[in-house]
Amino acid sequence: MNPVIILCSRRESSRIPDKAFKSVAGVPAIDHILSRLRGVKVPVVVACPPYQIPLYQPHAKKYGAHIFGGNPDSPLHRIAEYLSENPTYTHVVRVTNDDIIIDAKTIKEMLAVAKAKPEVGYISCPNIVDGAGVEIM
């Protein structure tokens, strides 16, 4: 099993524009998310539109995440594009800016389930409080 965490983000959110950069307790939301993801000990990629890489790069670098520029409109297409260029990954943990209180422990437990049950192609945690959900594909 070779998982990767992909944080899909773009500035043009229809519900909350620039939500990744909104301040939460004086810290941009994206920094809250990336700091929590470090606890999983899995490579993290910030997938954004190519023209927004300069905006996301300092945040990704601060937390040791990689940056990837892909489809500006579709997070799933961004994920597919990343995987086509990096085919060694077997599982994707998909995180979005909605998941600001993402929990490393939950992700680790879900990865353990994915490893124990390779026949399962999709895992999600819909019963967790809004803002803490995650999915594994």
C-alpha positions as CSV (number, residue, x, y, z in Angstrom):
1,M,0.0,0.0,0.0
2,N,1.4,3.4,-1.1
3,P,-1.0,6.2,-0.2
4,V,-0.8,9.9,-0.9
5,I,-2.9,12.7,0.6
6,I,-4.2,15.2,-1.9
7,L,-5.5,18.5,-0.7
8,C,-7.7,19.9,-3.5
9,S,-8.0,23.7,-3.4
10,R,-8.8,26.7,-5.6
11,R,-9.5,30.3,-4.8
12,E,-12.8,30.4,-6.8
13,S,-15.0,28.4,-4.4
14,S,-18.6,29.1,-5.2
15,R,-19.7,29.0,-1.6
16,I,-16.8,30.8,0.2
17,P,-14.3,32.4,-2.2
18,D,-10.7,32.3,-0.9
19,K,-11.7,30.0,1.9
20,A,-8.3,28.3,2.1
21,F,-6.8,31.7,3.0
22,K,-9.5,32.8,5.5
23,S,-8.1,33.5,8.9
24,V,-9.0,31.1,11.7
25,A,-7.6,32.2,15.0
26,G,-5.1,34.4,13.1
27,V,-3.9,31.5,10.9
28,P,-4.9,30.8,7.3
29,A,-7.3,27.8,7.1
30,I,-4.9,26.0,4.7
31,D,-2.1,26.1,7.4
32,H,-4.5,24.5,9.9
33,I,-5.2,21.7,7.4
34,L,-1.6,21.1,6.4
35,S,-0.4,21.1,10.0
36,R,-2.9,18.4,10.9
37,L,-2.0,16.3,7.8
38,R,1.7,16.2,8.9
39,G,0.7,13.8,11.6
40,V,-0.4,11.1,9.1
41,K,3.2,10.6,7.9
42,V,2.1,10.1,4.3
43,P,3.2,12.4,1.4
44,V,0.9,15.4,1.0
45,V,0.2,17.2,-2.3
46,V,-1.6,20.5,-2.6
47,A,-3.5,20.3,-6.0
48,C,-4.6,23.7,-7.3
49,P,-5.0,25.4,-10.7
50,P,-1.6,26.0,-12.3
51,Y,-1.9,29.7,-12.2
52,Q,-2.4,29.6,-8.4
53,I,0.8,27.7,-7.6
54,P,2.6,30.9,-6.5
55,L,-0.2,31.6,-4.0
56,Y,-0.2,28.0,-2.5
57,Q,3.6,27.3,-2.7
58,P,4.7,29.1,0.5
59,H,2.0,27.2,2.5
60,A,2.9,23.8,1.0
61,K,6.6,24.4,1.5
62,K,6.1,25.4,5.1
63,Y,4.6,22.0,5.9
64,G,6.7,19.9,3.6
65,A,3.9,19.3,1.1
66,H,4.3,19.1,-2.7
67,I,2.4,21.4,-5.1
68,F,0.7,20.3,-8.2
69,G,-1.1,22.4,-10.8
70,G,-3.9,20.8,-12.7
71,N,-7.4,21.2,-14.0
72,P,-8.7,24.5,-12.7
73,D,-12.4,23.5,-12.4
74,S,-12.4,19.9,-11.2
75,P,-10.7,18.5,-8.1
76,L,-11.3,14.9,-9.3
77,H,-9.6,15.7,-12.6
78,R,-6.7,17.3,-10.7
79,I,-6.3,14.0,-8.7
80,A,-6.4,11.9,-11.9
81,E,-3.8,14.1,-13.6
82,Y,-1.5,13.9,-10.6
83,L,-1.9,10.1,-10.4
84,S,-1.2,9.8,-14.2
85,E,2.2,11.5,-13.5
86,N,2.8,9.6,-10.3
87,P,1.4,6.1,-10.9
88,T,3.1,4.4,-7.9
89,Y,0.4,5.6,-5.5
90,T,-2.2,3.0,-4.7
91,H,-4.6,5.0,-2.6
92,V,-5.6,8.7,-2.4
93,V,-6.8,10.4,0.7
94,R,-8.8,13.3,-0.7
95,V,-9.0,16.4,1.5
96,T,-10.7,19.7,0.7
97,N,-10.7,23.1,2.3
98,D,-14.0,22.1,3.9
99,D,-12.0,19.7,6.1
100,I,-10.4,22.2,8.3
101,I,-10.5,20.1,11.4
102,I,-9.2,17.0,9.7
103,D,-7.9,14.4,12.2
104,A,-4.7,12.5,11.6
105,K,-5.9,9.6,13.8
106,T,-9.0,9.2,11.7
107,I,-7.0,9.1,8.5
108,K,-4.6,6.5,9.9
109,E,-7.5,4.3,11.0
110,M,-9.1,4.6,7.6
111,L,-5.8,3.7,5.9
112,A,-5.6,0.6,8.1
113,V,-9.1,-0.4,6.9
114,A,-8.1,0.1,3.3
115,K,-5.0,-2.0,3.8
116,A,-6.9,-4.8,5.6
117,K,-9.6,-4.8,3.0
118,P,-8.0,-4.3,-0.4
119,E,-11.3,-5.3,-2.1
120,V,-12.9,-2.1,-0.9
121,G,-12.3,0.7,-3.4
122,Y,-13.8,3.6,-1.5
123,I,-13.9,4.6,2.1
124,S,-15.5,7.7,3.6
125,C,-16.4,8.9,7.1
126,P,-19.7,10.7,6.6
127,N,-20.7,10.5,10.3
128,I,-17.9,12.6,11.6
129,V,-18.8,16.2,12.4
130,D,-18.9,18.6,9.4
131,G,-15.5,19.8,8.6
132,A,-13.7,16.6,9.6
133,G,-14.7,14.3,6.8
134,V,-12.3,12.6,4.5
135,E,-12.4,9.9,1.8
136,I,-10.0,7.3,0.5
137,M,-10.1,6.1,-3.0
